Amino acid sequence: MARPRRSADTRQLLVEEGAAGFLTNGYHGTGIKQILDKVGVPKGSFYNYFDSKESFGHAIIEHHSLCVQRNLTEAFDAAPDPVSGLRTFFGRLIDDFAAAEFTGGCLIANLGGELEGSELLRESLSGAWGAWRDRVADQLAQGQRLGMIRSDIAATELADMLLESWEGAVIRMKIDRTLAPLRKCLDRLLGDYFRP
């Protein structure tokens, strides 16, 4: 019997549904059968698209990273200056968290706390984090050149501080079910500590 033809659309649907599942239930709490049922793909067809759950996780992390990059570009391109672009990007995340009633969080951080045993997924998460950090650092470096961001600390170090603080604020948001930690993070860093 011939193998079913692979469809890029089906693969994309699996990745998108998998990302939603991983965000809600985590890597270990999301079953492949659950994803296949939601997309309407027969169980045996999973291996037409992915070698393993680990390779599926890798594809999901890459997809998430591309979505973050797209969202960064949209926010930065529409902003009048680098700081406004950063505030727009993070403001959209705040809006998403409010719409989700403080659930979900950040896929990179959620999986980072869960996937200590997989080198492939650790490397994927590290690459996704690095791509996010580098884009934020580029924006902060532009702000430094314009005199909007302090220049006595490297932009990459400031980007790490911002993202690490943001992720801590996301955890606090989920615990306390309030957006206040997210707003405080941005105000304390972009509105105060990062200023020249």
C-alpha positions in Angstrom: 0.0 0.0 0.0 1.4 3.4 -0.9 2.2 5.9 1.8 -0.2 8.9 2.1 1.2 12.0 0.5 2.6 14.5 2.9 0.8 17.8 3.0 2.6 21.0 4.1 -0.8 22.3 5.2 -1.4 19.3 7.4 2.1 19.5 8.9 1.5 23.2 9.7 -1.9 22.4 11.3 -0.2 19.8 13.5 2.5 22.2 14.5 0.0 25.0 15.3 -2.3 22.6 17.3 0.8 21.2 19.0 2.0 24.6 20.0 -1.5 25.3 21.6 -1.3 22.0 23.4 2.2 22.5 24.7 1.3 26.0 25.9 -1.7 24.7 27.8 -0.6 21.3 29.0 3.1 21.2 28.5 5.2 18.9 26.5 4.7 15.8 28.6 1.0 16.6 29.2 0.2 16.8 25.5 -0.5 13.5 23.8 0.2 13.0 20.1 -3.1 11.3 19.7 -4.9 14.3 21.2 -3.2 16.6 18.5 -3.9 14.1 15.7 -7.6 13.9 16.7 -8.0 17.7 16.7 -6.5 18.0 13.3 -8.3 15.0 11.9 -5.1 13.0 11.0 -5.0 9.2 11.5 -2.7 8.1 14.3 -0.3 6.2 12.0 0.2 9.2 9.8 2.1 11.2 12.4 5.4 9.6 11.3 4.8 10.9 7.8 5.5 14.3 9.2 7.8 13.9 12.2 10.3 11.3 13.3 9.4 11.5 16.9 7.6 13.6 19.5 11.0 15.2 20.1 11.3 16.3 16.4 7.7 17.5 16.7 8.7 19.6 19.7 11.6 21.0 17.7 9.2 22.0 14.9 6.9 23.7 17.3 9.7 25.7 18.9 10.9 26.8 15.5 7.3 27.8 14.6 7.0 29.7 17.8 10.3 31.5 17.2 9.2 32.5 13.7 5.9 33.9 15.1 7.8 35.9 17.7 10.2 37.3 15.0 7.2 38.2 12.9 5.5 40.0 15.8 8.7 41.8 16.6 9.0 43.0 13.0 5.4 44.2 12.9 5.8 46.1 16.2 9.2 47.6 15.4 8.3 48.6 11.8 5.2 50.5 12.8 6.8 52.4 15.7 8.2 56.0 15.6 11.3 55.0 17.7 12.9 52.0 19.2 11.5 52.3 22.7 8.0 52.7 21.3 8.5 49.6 19.2 9.5 47.6 22.3 6.5 49.0 24.2 4.2 48.1 21.3 5.5 44.5 21.2 5.3 43.9 24.9 1.9 45.7 25.0 0.5 43.3 22.5 1.7 40.4 24.7 0.0 42.0 27.6 -3.2 42.3 25.6 -2.9 38.6 24.6 -2.4 37.6 28.3 -5.5 39.6 29.3 -7.6 38.0 26.5 -6.4 34.5 27.7 -7.3 35.4 31.3 -3.7 35.1 32.5 -3.1 31.6 31.2 -0.5 30.2 28.8 2.5 32.4 29.3 5.6 32.0 27.1 6.1 28.8 25.3 9.9 29.1 25.4 9.9 29.6 29.2 7.2 27.0 29.8 9.1 24.3 27.9 12.5 25.5 29.2 11.3 24.5 32.7 10.1 21.1 31.5 12.5 19.8 28.9 15.8 19.3 30.8 16.4 15.8 29.4 16.4 16.6 25.6 19.5 18.1 24.1 17.7 18.7 20.8 14.9 20.6 22.5 17.3 22.5 24.8 19.3 23.7 21.7 16.0 24.6 20.0 14.9 26.6 23.0 18.3 28.3 23.3 18.2 29.3 19.6 14.7 30.7 19.9 15.6 32.6 23.0 18.8 33.9 21.3 16.9 35.1 18.3 14.4 36.9 20.5 17.1 38.5 22.6 19.1 39.5 19.5 16.2 41.4 18.0 15.5 43.1 21.3 19.2 44.0 21.6 19.2 45.5 18.1 16.3 47.7 19.0 18.0 48.7 22.3 21.2 49.5 20.4 19.2 51.8 18.0 17.8 53.4 21.1 21.4 53.9 22.4 22.5 55.5 19.2 19.5 57.9 19.4 20.3 58.8 23.0 17.1 57.1 24.3 18.7 54.2 26.1 21.7 54.2 28.4 24.9 53.3 26.6 27.1 52.4 29.6 25.7 48.8 29.5 25.9 46.7 26.3 22.6 46.4 24.5 22.8 42.6 24.6 23.1 42.7 28.4 20.1 45.0 28.6 18.1 42.7 26.4 18.9 39.8 28.6 17.8 41.7 31.6 14.6 42.8 30.0 13.6 39.4 28.8 14.7 37.6 32.0 12.7 40.1 34.0 9.7 39.8 31.7 9.7 36.1 32.1 9.7 36.4 35.8 6.9 38.9 35.6 4.9 36.4 33.4 5.2 33.8 36.2 4.0 36.4 38.7 1.1 37.4 36.4 0.0 33.8 36.2 0.2 33.3 40.0 -1.5 36.5 41.0 -3.8 36.7 37.9 -2.9 40.3 37.3 -1.1 42.3 34.6 0.5 44.6 37.1 3.9 42.7 37.2 4.2 43.0 33.4 3.5 46.7 33.4 5.9 47.2 36.3 8.6 45.3 34.5 8.3 47.6 31.4 8.0 50.8 33.4 10.9 50.0 35.7 13.2 49.0 32.9 12.2 50.9 29.7 10.8 53.9 31.6 13.6 54.2 34.2 16.6 51.9 34.5 17.4 51.8 30.8 17.1 55.5 30.3 20.3 57.6 29.9 
